[in-house]
Amino acid sequence: MNIEKLLLGFSKLSKAEIKQFTTGMNHYLIASPSARREMKEMWATISNSSNEVESDCREKVIEHVERIEVS
């Protein structure tokens, strides 16, 4: 993985996308190993999917993050 490409992509995000990214990263960093695996699987599905599947998976990620926040 090329970190510079990742940082360049991050620099092109809108404010809303930056918030979504940093929130997701923060939750990933404090998540249990099993929750991390689940998040990675959902991200992989989203990145390899159509818009309809992407929307479905994004909702699941949001629900998962909300469950973590409540805990």
BALOBA-1460 file (C-alpha; in Angstrom, 3 decimals):
// residues 71
<rec num="1" residu="m" x="0.000" y="0.000" z="0.000"/>
<rec num="2" residu="n" x="1.324" y="3.415" z="-0.917"/>
<rec num="3" residu="i" x="0.778" y="5.737" z="2.046"/>
<rec num="4" residu="e" x="1.349" y="8.858" z="-0.074"/>
<rec num="5" residu="k" x="-1.493" y="7.856" z="-2.427"/>
<rec num="6" residu="l" x="-3.712" y="7.226" z="0.570"/>
<rec num="7" residu="l" x="-2.883" y="10.652" z="2.027"/>
<rec num="8" residu="l" x="-3.418" y="12.325" z="-1.337"/>
<rec num="9" residu="g" x="-6.845" y="10.677" z="-1.596"/>
<rec num="10" residu="f" x="-7.648" y="11.817" z="1.943"/>
<rec num="11" residu="s" x="-6.699" y="15.396" z="1.053"/>
<rec num="12" residu="k" x="-9.310" y="15.355" z="-1.725"/>
<rec num="13" residu="l" x="-12.206" y="14.404" z="0.577"/>
<rec num="14" residu="s" x="-14.984" y="16.842" z="1.397"/>
<rec num="15" residu="k" x="-15.513" y="17.905" z="5.013"/>
<rec num="16" residu="a" x="-18.375" y="15.411" z="5.353"/>
<rec num="17" residu="e" x="-16.235" y="12.601" z="3.927"/>
<rec num="18" residu="i" x="-13.363" y="13.493" z="6.263"/>
<rec num="19" residu="k" x="-15.743" y="13.290" z="9.215"/>
<rec num="20" residu="q" x="-17.045" y="9.909" z="8.014"/>
<rec num="21" residu="f" x="-13.489" y="8.632" z="7.513"/>
<rec num="22" residu="t" x="-12.132" y="9.814" z="10.865"/>
<rec num="23" residu="t" x="-15.174" y="8.489" z="12.721"/>
<rec num="24" residu="g" x="-14.772" y="5.109" z="11.036"/>
<rec num="25" residu="m" x="-11.039" y="5.044" z="11.726"/>
<rec num="26" residu="n" x="-11.538" y="5.946" z="15.395"/>
<rec num="27" residu="h" x="-14.106" y="3.181" z="15.815"/>
<rec num="28" residu="y" x="-11.818" y="0.711" z="14.059"/>
<rec num="29" residu="l" x="-8.900" y="1.589" z="16.338"/>
<rec num="30" residu="i" x="-10.888" y="0.908" z="19.516"/>
<rec num="31" residu="a" x="-12.817" y="-2.092" z="18.168"/>
<rec num="32" residu="s" x="-12.306" y="-5.657" z="19.297"/>
<rec num="33" residu="p" x="-10.561" y="-8.061" z="16.895"/>
<rec num="34" residu="s" x="-13.903" y="-9.608" z="15.887"/>
<rec num="35" residu="a" x="-15.479" y="-6.189" z="15.291"/>
<rec num="36" residu="r" x="-12.440" y="-5.205" z="13.196"/>
<rec num="37" residu="r" x="-12.874" y="-8.327" z="11.052"/>
<rec num="38" residu="e" x="-16.551" y="-7.495" z="10.571"/>
<rec num="39" residu="m" x="-15.733" y="-3.903" z="9.600"/>
<rec num="40" residu="k" x="-13.053" y="-5.035" z="7.114"/>
<rec num="41" residu="e" x="-15.490" y="-7.490" z="5.513"/>
<rec num="42" residu="m" x="-18.112" y="-4.765" z="5.141"/>
<rec num="43" residu="w" x="-15.572" y="-2.326" z="3.689"/>
<rec num="44" residu="a" x="-14.403" y="-4.965" z="1.198"/>
<rec num="45" residu="t" x="-18.003" y="-5.633" z="0.167"/>
<rec num="46" residu="i" x="-18.652" y="-1.910" z="-0.273"/>
<rec num="47" residu="s" x="-15.512" y="-1.366" z="-2.326"/>
<rec num="48" residu="n" x="-16.382" y="-4.242" z="-4.683"/>
<rec num="49" residu="s" x="-20.098" y="-3.595" z="-5.045"/>
<rec num="50" residu="s" x="-22.759" y="-1.808" z="-7.008"/>
<rec num="51" residu="n" x="-24.375" y="1.346" z="-5.620"/>
<rec num="52" residu="e" x="-27.375" y="-0.616" z="-4.283"/>
<rec num="53" residu="v" x="-25.196" y="-3.083" z="-2.369"/>
<rec num="54" residu="e" x="-22.927" y="-0.233" z="-1.287"/>
<rec num="55" residu="s" x="-25.867" y="1.611" z="0.241"/>
<rec num="56" residu="d" x="-27.003" y="-1.548" z="2.062"/>
<rec num="57" residu="c" x="-23.540" y="-2.213" z="3.473"/>
<rec num="58" residu="r" x="-22.991" y="1.404" z="4.425"/>
<rec num="59" residu="e" x="-26.181" y="1.257" z="6.492"/>
<rec num="60" residu="k" x="-24.860" y="-1.868" z="8.248"/>
<rec num="61" residu="v" x="-21.573" y="-0.106" z="9.014"/>
<rec num="62" residu="i" x="-23.451" y="2.889" z="10.414"/>
<rec num="63" residu="e" x="-25.601" y="0.607" z="12.578"/>
<rec num="64" residu="h" x="-22.477" y="-1.185" z="13.808"/>
<rec num="65" residu="v" x="-20.770" y="2.100" z="14.681"/>
<rec num="66" residu="e" x="-23.879" y="3.308" z="16.500"/>
<rec num="67" residu="r" x="-23.930" y="0.082" z="18.556"/>
<rec num="68" residu="i" x="-20.299" y="0.703" z="19.524"/>
<rec num="69" residu="e" x="-21.044" y="4.301" z="20.522"/>
<rec num="70" residu="v" x="-23.905" y="3.187" z="22.794"/>
<rec num="71" residu="s" x="-21.726" y="0.587" z="24.558"/>
